Every structure is written in C-alpha cells, then in structure tokens.
Amino acid sequence: MNDSNPQQRIIRSFVRREGRLTDGQIRALEQLYPLYGVDWTDGPLDLNRLFVKPGPVVLDIGFGDGEALAAMAITHPEYNYLGLEVYRAGTGKLLRRIEADGISNLKVMLTDATEFLKAGVASASLAGVQLFFPDPWPKKRHHKRRMVQPEWLTMVADRLQPGGFLHMATDWAEYADWMLELTNQAPDFENPHRGFASNVTARPSSRFERRGLRKGHQVFDLILLRRAGTL
Ligand SMILES: C[S@@+](CC[C@H](N)C(=O)[O-])C[C@H]1O[C@@H](n2cnc3c(N)ncnc32)[C@H](O)[C@@H]1O
C-alpha cells in the first residue's frame, strides 16, 4: 500500500522520530540481529523454528528498551518470547542484553506489530500476546492510532490458541477504560477478573510504568482469555 495515497493511507500506532543511534546500538544491530533477531517479509512464519527449545510462544508488542521483557524471559523459561518493536535504539539495547545474559528463549523482530500479526502469524498459533504501556494517543483526533481497536482484538483472538491470554497494561486511565469497553464487547475473549486485574505479579515493572507512577498515575492491567470455539 502507498502511504502517500490518502485513500489507502495506513493509520499507524507510531511515528518514527528516532534520533541518532549510538555506535554500540549500531554495532548491536549489525552483529547481534543476525543471531537473535528475526527477519520477516511476508507470509506466516513457523514460530517454533525460531527458538532453541520448542515451547509455547508469547508475542510482546512494543518492548521499548526491552528491560522488562528480558526479565520476564529469564523468569519464565517455560515460554518462548518474540518481542516486536519499531524503535531501533531499544532493539539494539535488548540485543545486547540477550547476548550478555545468554537468554535463549527470547528473539526480537524490528517490525510494525500490526502488520506482522496480520500477515506473519498463523491462526491459533500463540500462547499469549502482551501489550504493556502502549502509546496512549490521548488526543481525540489521534484515537484512531491506538493499537487497541475492535478489529485488532478480533485479529489477536484469531492468532491465539483457545485458552491463550491477552495481557494489556496502561497508566493512562482513559485508555484503560477504552480497552475495557472494547474487550467487554469482544465475544472471543472472556475476562476472568470481570474488570481490571488486581495484584498482578505476572509482569515485571518497566521504565514506562515507573514513569507513570512518578507522575501519580494509577496502573491498570487487563488479562483476558481466548474463548474456545468462537471464531
Ligand atoms: C510507551 S512504549 C512502552 C514500552 C514497554 N512496553 C514498556 O512497558 O516500557 C511503547 C512502545 O511501543 C512501540 N510501538 C508502537 N507501535 C508499534 C507497532 N505498531 N509495532 C511495534 N512496536 C510499536 C513504540 O516504539 C514504543 O517503544
């Protein structure tokens, strides 16, 4: 699709505003991406072949600097994690962490997560999808850029195995309400917490979470399960 054609413009959840990369980040992308990164151009990818050991695969969308995702992969060796990001500096940072800590159940992909979910992930192939502190796009005219939309939820549900999870977190109260309202209307998901989940321990704290807390924001977690047999 051509971005410059207004009729066909893709509405993206991000704006590329990347400053200069450090030499270390450039080196990491050049030398470590071939080892711990995943290339994808089109068509469904065989996710199981990406990892050293077979295991249930969890997609982490927009890992930022990757600190929380690396911690999660280390504490959950029973899962294989594929982190998706468009931000190259953060990807370089996470590649260095994977190398330094020898994390074998974590791979990264520089890609637009929505495009990858659409064309690169087969139906019922994921054990989980996590979306932690996505860009909130607070202005009303930008709400269309939010990752969480009715059609996005339908697509995520299709890619999840029955019983698979979608875990989302945000410190933006109005986006949290938006997520709750849309997921309440999504027939493919059940919400075992009947609202926001409390006392969540499944997620290490991240830089964006701490920033929100410093500003006095409350953090909201939504954990949903893919119903069996609805699609
Ligand atoms: C606010 S940060 C949160 C980072 C991290 N999850 C955390 O909790 O610290 C949101 C991240 O999502 C990434 N992002 C936004 N849209 C994306 C997309 N379509 N595909 C992949 N990453 C995306 C941004 O580049 C950014 O790094």
The ligand as a Gaussian input file, in Angstrom:
#p B3LYP/6-31G(d) Opt

LIG

0 1
 C        5.330000       3.629000      25.640000
 S        6.419000       2.447000      24.984000
 C        6.278000       1.075000      26.108000
 C        7.483000       0.200000      26.113000
 C        7.463000      -1.030000      27.038000
 N        6.394000      -1.963000      26.716000
 C        7.405000      -0.633000      28.481000
 O        6.444000      -1.003000      29.167000
 O        8.330000       0.064000      28.936000
 C        5.512000       1.867000      23.579000
 C        6.405000       1.188000      22.540000
 O        5.606000       0.616000      21.523000
 C        6.308000       0.731000      20.293000
 N        5.329000       0.599000      19.207000
 C        4.301000       1.432000      18.914000
 N        3.611000       0.973000      17.863000
 C        4.211000      -0.188000      17.484000
 C        3.966000      -1.124000      16.452000
 N        2.940000      -0.971000      15.599000
 N        4.770000      -2.193000      16.341000
 C        5.810000      -2.385000      17.199000
 N        6.098000      -1.520000      18.207000
 C        5.306000      -0.434000      18.340000
 C        6.965000       2.094000      20.374000
 O        8.082000       2.193000      19.507000
 C        7.368000       2.162000      21.840000
 O        8.698000       1.730000      22.046000

